[in-house]
Amino acid sequence: MTPDHLSTTFAALADPTRRAILARLSLGELSVTELAEPFEMSMPAVSKHLKVLERAGLIARSREAQWRRCRLDAAPLREVSDWLEGYRSFWEQSLERLDAYLTQLQTQTEPQEPQKPQMTQPQMAQMTQGRKAKRKASSKKGRPRGRAD
């Protein structure tokens, strides 16, 4: 049983060194020696990483005189992108539902301004009578109308 292309590509992409190699190759073709420069590993170790990438179809190697050149072949990355695209609508719908839920929670928990208590008709009449009585009492004392002390 042979593994499918997608699994081989994901296996190759699983290693951070191989992803770094691909990132460098995205800038242009490089020799194996140039690719190995930033990594603190032996040439045989770099060569093993390149073989994994080559088996996955992510790089192509060529020979020019004594130099081995590598270049990026992004076709398998397109397959990964196409496969992931199938899940985009799932994630977008999930995020939209989460957004709606969070909006609902915010509206339920937003602090609302305290409402002023409504006075009943008898309470208003009683308050008005109390004011009239105070004015009457202050006018009997000879004080001018207005605020009482």
HELIX and SHEET records of a PDB file:
HELIX    1   1 HIS A    5  LEU A   13  1                                   9    
HELIX    2   2 PRO A   16  LEU A   25  1                                  10    
HELIX    3   3 VAL A   32  ALA A   36  1                                   5    
HELIX    4   4 MET A   43  ARG A   55  1                                  13    
HELIX    5   5 ALA A   75  THR A  109  1                                  35    
HELIX    6   6 GLN A  121  LYS A  140  1                                  20    
SHEET    1   A 3 LEU A  30  SER A  31  0                                        
SHEET    2   A 3 TRP A  67  LEU A  72 -1                                        
SHEET    3   A 3 ILE A  59  GLU A  64 -1                                        
END                                                                             
